[in-house]
Structure formats: structure tokens, C-alpha cells
Amino acid sequence: MGIRRQGTRMMIATTAHSAQLCIDALNTVRHSGSSPLDTIMTMANTLEFSGQAWVIRAQSRSRRPDGWPAWFARNTREKPLLCLHRAVSSAQLSALSDQTMQRGILCNDIENQPSPWPKGTQPSLPLWLASNPRCTPYDPASGDEARAIMLAALRTLYVEDKPGFYYLALHHHESTVPLNTQDREDALNGMYPIRCDHLGQVRLLGAGRVLEEVVQAAQLLKQDWNVTAQVWSCPSYTRLAREAEAAERWNRLHPLAPRRSCHLRDCLAGNMAPVIAITGYPQPIADQLAAYVDAQFVALGAGSVQPSAPNRYWIAVLSLKALADEGHIDAQQVENALHRYHLT
């Protein structure tokens, strides 16, 4: 048994060394802001060239998922695994995660392909991601977010040897939102501020590609209705909800101990303005936060008001509706906005 434990420790150390070499290689490459898809593809090329990671591409015939077990069996040393794939359904992604022993970084660019489904995936897929405790799903809005998540995934899974796999939904639309060091850390925890230089009459949360519509909605609210809005990027509603749930459970089981907070509550503290959470996936993904937000909470997703994700006009109108519901503005303004934006 001692020899076996020693061998396991040596394998973990070797894997951690490979992962650190991957991180070092990525940190030496000059990075400029681009889309999440372009950023991850550039990082994949760097990792493949380094020889310290397995990079599996959906287009590769020689490395099909059904051939992976035999392919990996020829290698006695585990290295970080990055899979670039296109999965439409939860069944496909479940099979893919099983093939990788539910360990690795899975990147899905299906939302860039024509599809009748929101973000290119069947509704079951994001729900499966959110309900799978081994999966940490992210929907990065920018290349900087995707890069920060990738580096954190390499460190968490392979340097710190924690179980599970990371999932990134990738789109090819560029974003110019820069991240500082604190933003990168907060993005990994689930959310960070884009525009929070004031309290804001409403607080808008957005994830992935729809964040651009959220930013534009904040501008409409200010220009057309003199309503100020905070804007938050939320790369992972699921991570926010899981941490909040864990804190709630701990507080229930330890009534005499100081209460634990969570990143979501810390970010939203000190303000009771309505919170509008928007996702490009179906609404239940943003609904995960409802139980942990003390202010009025409105979740919007694909299918909430239109088949696709809510656009800037619907976001602005429903923000006004939230303010009207609390008596902060006259309900007539909501009616005026519906007509102004041709939504009736």
C-alpha cells in the first residue's frame, strides 16, 4: 500500500508540473482582447505546441471520443486535458464527460452554428450543467474572462488536484471590456462590476454574449428615462448559486456561529434596487439566484419575452416595470416604453 500511495503522489506531482508548465507557457504569450472563442483557440494552440497538455479538437478524425480510452491508455502520465467540442444536447455532453473520466476543460462553440435552440443547445444541456455537481460551468462574455477561467481551471484541476471538470460556452463576438486583477478573481467567483460607480436605481446582471445587450439597455435607461443602472458581468450564475446555497446551509447548521456570506450577497450588499438577471440560456439558469437576492429579483432568458434572449429594449422595459412595481416611477412610463420601442 505504501508503494501504491507513493506512486499516486508521484503521478499527482508530475501532473501538477505539466499544468504549471502550461500556465507558464500561456503567461508568456502576448494576449490582446478578443472573443472568447478566438482566445481559447489561441490558448489551445499554445498548449498543443508546449506538448504539456492533451488538446482534443472536434474536427480531429484520429481522436474521436469513442477512440479516446485506447488513445490515452498508451500514455502512462496524465496531462491537462482541453477538449474543443460542439455538443447540442445534454446526452452528447454527458457522454463526452464520461469519456474524459469527468476531468478536464470542455469548451463548446455550438452557439456559433445555426440552430433553432437558444445558444445553439437544447434546453436540457444548460440544466444538466447546472445540476451536475462535478461540473463548473461558465459563459464568458469576453476573451479576458475566458482566459482567466482557463488559467484557473488548469490550476484548480491539475495543480491543486481538485476533482471535476470545467465547461466554457464560447462565442466569436469580440468584447472590449478590460479586466483588472480583482475583476479576474471576482469573475471566477461568478460576477464582477462593469459599471458600478453609483448605487443605481436598478442593477443589471448579464452573462456571455447577452452582456452587450445589457450594457446597451443601461444606456437606453439613462438616455431615454433618466434611470441609472449598475451593470455586472456574471460568467457563472451556477457558481454564484451553489456558493450561496452552501452558505445558507452552513448558517442553518451553525446557529451560534458568525453567519457566512457569499460572493453574490457581498456584491449586492448595501442597495435594495431591483436586480434584473439576464441569460442567453432559458430563464431557469438565471432563476437559480432568486432565493439569495434580498431585493426584488427578475430573471430573463430565452423564451421569457421572445424566443431568443431578451434584447436591450425588453431589458430596459422590464427594468422600468420593476421600478414601477415598487412605486419609484409611474406605470405609464412602462406603457410609453413599450410603444416607443415597438414592443406591442
N, C-alpha and C positions, 0 to 999 in steps of 0.2 A: 504493500500500500504506500509506503514511503517513497519508493521509486516512482510509482504512478503519480503521486502528488507533485514530486519534483519535476517530472516530465510535463505535467499540466502547467506548472508555474513557468517553466522554460518556454512553452508554447505561447502563453499569455505575454511573456516579456518580448518574445520575438515579434508577435503581432503588434504589440504596442510600439515597438521600434519601427516597424514598417509604417504604421499610422503616423508616427511623428515625422518620419521622412516625407510622407505625403503632405503633411501640413507645412513642413519647411519648404517643400517644392512649390506649393501653392502660394506661399507668402513671398517667394522670390519673383513671382511673375507679376508684371505690371498689370494693374487692374483699372479699367475705366468703366463707368456706369453704363449698363446696357440692359437688355431684357433678361428676365430670369432664365429663359431657355438658352440664349446666347452665352450667358455667364456660366451656366452649368456645362454646356458643351465645351467651352474653353477650359474649364477646370478638368473635365473628363480627359481631354487631350493631354493635359499636363500630367495627370495621374497615370495615364497609359504609357506615356513616354518615360516616366520615372521607373516603371517596372515594379513599383511597390504596392500596386492595387490591381484587383481584377475589375476590368471595365467591360460590362456586357451591354452590347448595343442591340436593339430590337431588329436592326437590319442584318445582323451577322448570321449567316446560314450555319456556320460551323459551331455556333454557341447558342443554339436554340434551347429554350428552357427544358425541354424533355431530354436534352443531352447533357445538362449541367452536372448531375451527380457523378457520372462517369468521368467527365472532364475534370472536375475538382478532385476526384479520387486519385488522380495521377500526381497531385501536389500534396505533400505532407505538411506544408506550412500555410497557416491561414493568413490571408492578407485582407485589407479592407475591400469590400465589395460595393461597387457602384453599378446599378442597373438602369439603363436608359430604355424605357419601355412605353408602349401605348396600350393601356388597358381601359376598356369601355365599361366592363361590368365588375361587380364585386367578386364574382366567381373567377374571373381571369386574374384579378389581383390576389385573391386568396391562394390560387394555385401557384402564382409567381412567388408569393412569400413563403409558401411551403417548400418550393424548390430551393430557395436560398436559406432554408432552415430558420426562417423568420429572423434573419440577422443581416443587416446591410442597409444601403441607402437606395431606395427605389424612387426614380424620377419618372413622372408621367406627363407626356406632352400632348395628350389626346385632345385637349381643348383647342388646339390649333388646327384640328381637322374638321371638315364639315360634319355636322351631326344634329339630329333633332333634339338631343338632350342638353341640358344646361352644362356648360363647361365640357361638353363632349362625352360625358359619362352618364350612365343610367343612375337614377336617384338612389339605388341601393348601394352604390360604391362609396359616396361620402358618409353614409350612415354606417357602413361596415367599418370604415376607417375610424370613425368617432367611437364606435363600440368595441373596437379591438384594443385591449389593454397593452398589447405588445407594440402597437404602432403609435408613433408620434407624428401626426400629420401637420403639414404646413402648406399654406397657399401664399407664397411670397409675391409681393407687388412689384418688386424691383430686383435688379441684378445684385445690388448691395445686400438686400435681405437674403437672397438665395445663397450668396457667397458666405455670409455669416452663418447661415443654417448648415451649410455643407461642412464648414470647418468645425462647427460644434458637434455635428454628427460623427465625424471622424474621431474627435477627441472623446466623446461620450462612449461610443460603441467599442472603440478599439484601444484607446489609450487607458481609459478608466474601466474598460471591460464590463460595461453595463449591458444587460440583455435587451432585445427588441430590435425594431427597425424604424428608420425614418422614412417618411413619404413626402415628396415635394410635387405639387402641381405646377407645371411650367407653362408660361405663355410667352409670346415673342414680341409683346409691345413694350417699348422702352419707357423707363421712368427716370425722372431727373431728381428724385427725392434723395438727398445725401444723408448718410448715417454717420453720426459720431460714435465714439466708443461706448457711451452709455446707451445710445439708441440700439446698437448691435446687441448688447446684453439684454435690454428690455424686449427686443424683437424675439429673441429666443424664448423668453418667458411668455410671449403671446401678444404683447401690444406695446406701442411706444407713440409719443406725440408727434404729429406733423405740424399742426397749428394749435398751440395752446398758450398763446401769450396773453390770454384774458380768460375770465371764468366761462364765458359763453352762455348764451340763452338755451342752446341745445348742444348736445355732444354727439358727433357723428363718428361711427366706427366702420371701417371698411377693410376688406381683405382681398388680396390678389388683384386681378385686372380691374375689378369694380371700384377699387380705391380712387381711380382717376375720376369716375363719376361722382364719388363722394366729395372730392376736392372741388369739382365744378359746382356741385349743389351748394356747398358752403359759400361760394362766390355769388350764386343766384340769391341766396337768402340775404346776404349783405346788400347787394346792389338793388334788388327789387323790393325787399321788405324790411330793410334796416334791422335784420336779425343777425346777431353774431353767433358763430358756431366754432366749437373746437373740433379738430379733426385728428383721429387716431388711426394708425395702421395696425391691423390685428392679423399678423401672419398665421396665428393658430387659435381660433375660437375654442377648439377642443382642449388644447393645453391649458388655457385660461380656466375653462370649466372644471377640468379634472383637479387642478390645484385648489380651486375654490371649494369644490366638494370635499377634498381631503382635509382642508382647514375646518370646514363645518363639522365633519365627523370627529375630528380631534377635539374640538371645542365641546361637543356633546359628551364625549367620554371623559373629559377632564374639567369638570365644572369649577374646581377650585384653582386651577392653573390660569396664568395670564392667557387671554384669548389670542389665538393665532390669526393673522391676517393672510391675505393672498395678493398676488400682483394685480388682479382685476380691481379689488377693493382699494388697494393703495393708489392706483391710477385715478380712480373715480372719486376719491375722498374729497370732502370739503366743498361739494357742489351738488345740489339736488336738481339740476337742469335735466330735462328728458334725455334719455340715451336712445339713439337710433342705430341699430347694428345691421349692417348690410353685407350680404354674401352673394357670390355668383352661383353658389350651390342652392338647392332648395332650402326654404326657410328654417327647417329644424336644426340646421347647423348653427345658425346664429341664436336660435331659441335656447341653446344649451346654457347661455349666460343669464337667462331670465330670473332664476331663483337667487342669484347672487348680486343683483343690482338693486340698490335701495331706492333709486329714483324711478320715475315712470320709464318703462322699457318697451321699445317697439322693435321687433325683428322683421327684417325684409330679406327676401331671397327670390330666386327664380320661381315664378308662379304666384308670388304674393299679390302683385298687381298687374303683371304681364307675364307672358311665357318665359321670357328671358329675365336676367337680373334687372332690378329697378334702375331706370335711368335717372339722370340728375334732376329732371323735372318732378318725377314721382318722389324722389328723396326729399326735395325741397317742400313739396306739398304736404307730405306726411309729417315732416318736421313742424310745419305750421299747424297741422292738425293736433299734434302732441301739445303744442303751446296753447292752442285754443281749448283743449280738454282741461287744462289746468287754470284756465281763465286769464292767461297772460296776454292774449290777443283776442280780438273779436272773431267769431267763427266766419263772419262774412269775408274775412281775408282768405280763408281757406277756399271758399267758393270762388272768389276772384282769381286765386292762383290756378284753380282747375281750368277756368276759362282762358286765362292768359296763356297757359302752356298747352292749350288744346287737348286736354285730357278727358273731356266729357263729350 
